[in-house]
Amino acid sequence: MYRSVQSTGDRYSQEVPRATDPGKRTELLDKVVRHLEHHGLAGLSLSPLAEAVGTSKRMLLYYFGSRENLLAQALAASRPDAEAMFGPVHDAAGLHTAARELWEAITVGRQRGLVRMLLQLLSLATTQPEPYGALAADSVEVMVGPIAAAYARLGYDEGDARVRATLLVSGLRGLCQDRLVTGDTARIDAAAHRLIEDATSPAR
């Protein structure tokens, strides 16, 4: 249930040069993701990153084109695939199940550590719009868009669908941050389940 790098359709995917060894590119990306999970994004520079993952800056540029594209691909490789989770939703029960699946993915699933990258990216984008602003906006939209589409299939108008999707995504992300900071899993899980229940209940 995670986005494949090859499926990323944003502006950065156009920068990827033709790699002669897709396996090597995947291996490098996995190493970059693991490094960013533990060391974060702040002050990221390609030369130290390359040394940390056992390659060279030249090879990172060869496989990924730019630092911005590398970050975009790392985020795409590690976030939950909202399209896969919410694409099959056609009723309120399915929406509720998908929302619970999303919460599990960002708290106890593979992304429980990787979500730190997204939280840091959003924070950096508020004070350093260059180069982080566009990446952050894309990371938000790639979650909100598919969930809004699910709401629309349930009969909500476009504006209300996006509002409800935003409430769900931003609410769960904020609770996830609280969970990471405080470790109070019982309180925060209860709050997340309440949010999901309220956000996915049929409109009264």
C-alpha positions, -999 to +999 in steps of 0.1 A: +000+000+000+029+024-007+035+045-037+060+031-062+086+055-074+078+048-110+042+059-105+050+093-093+035+118-117+046+151-103+068+177-118+100+161-104+096+128-122+104+146-154+139+153-141+149+117-137+176+108-162+175+075-179+192+050-156+212+021-171+208+001-139+173+003-124+183-021-097+211+002-086+188+032-086+163+013-063+191+003-040+204+038-037+169+052-031+163+026-003+195+037+013+186+074+010+152+068+026+167+049+055+193+077+060+166+104+059+144+085+084+172+086+110+188+119+102+161+141+088+160+167+060+174+199+076+206+210+060+206+182+035+234+183+011+242+158-016+279+153-009+275+142+027+244+122+018+263+104-009+291+096+015+266+083+041+250+059+016+282+047+001+282+064-033+292+098-049+274+130-055+279+124-092+260+091-090+231+106-071+228+133-097+231+107-125+202+086-111+180+113-097+188+145-116+187+170-086+185+172-049+148+182-051+140+152-073+158+129-050+138+142-020+105+139-040+113+103-049+123+094-014+090+108-001+070+091-028+087+058-020+078+060+017+043+074+020+011+054+021-006+051-013-038+070-007-050+062-042-048+025-035-064+029-001-093+052-011-097+044-048-120+014-041-142+033-017-178+036-027-197+037+006-194+051+041-182+017+055-154+016+030-144+051+037-142+044+074-121+013+068-097+031+045-092+059+071-084+034+098-059+017+074-043+051+068-040+058+105-024+023+110+000+029+082+014+062+097+016+049+133+023+012+135+030+002+099+061+007+078+057+044+078+057+050+115+094+061+112+093+075+078+064+099+086+090+120+104+103+130+070+070+144+060+064+163+093+099+178+090+093+188+054+061+206+062+079+225+090+108+234+068+084+246+041+070+273+064+103+290+068+122+279+037+097+279+008+127+274-015+134+246-020+108+229+003+075+246-005+066+229-038+076+195-023+055+201+007+025+212-013+027+181-036+030+159-005-002+173+009-022+172-024-012+136-031-030+126+001-060+150-001-068+144-038-076+107-037-095+111-004-116+140-017-124+119-048-137+091-024-159+117-007-172+129-041-182+093-050-203+092-019-222+122-031-205+152-015-200+183-037-164+190-048-158+218-023-172+199+007-153+168-004-120+186-003-128+202+031-136+168+046-105+152+031-084+180+044-099+176+079-091+139+078-056+142+065-045+172+085-062+159+117-045+125+115-012+140+106-014+163+137-023+134+159+005+114+145+029+142+154+015+143+189+019+106+192+056+108+181+063+137+206+044+124+237+042+087+232+007+088+247-006+062+223-039+054+242-051+090+243-040+097+207-054+065+192-087+072+209-087+107+195-078+094+160-107+069+161-131+096+172-119+119+143-122+090+118-157+082+131-168+119+128-151+125+095-165+094+078-200+093+092-227+100+066-237+137+065-267+145+087 
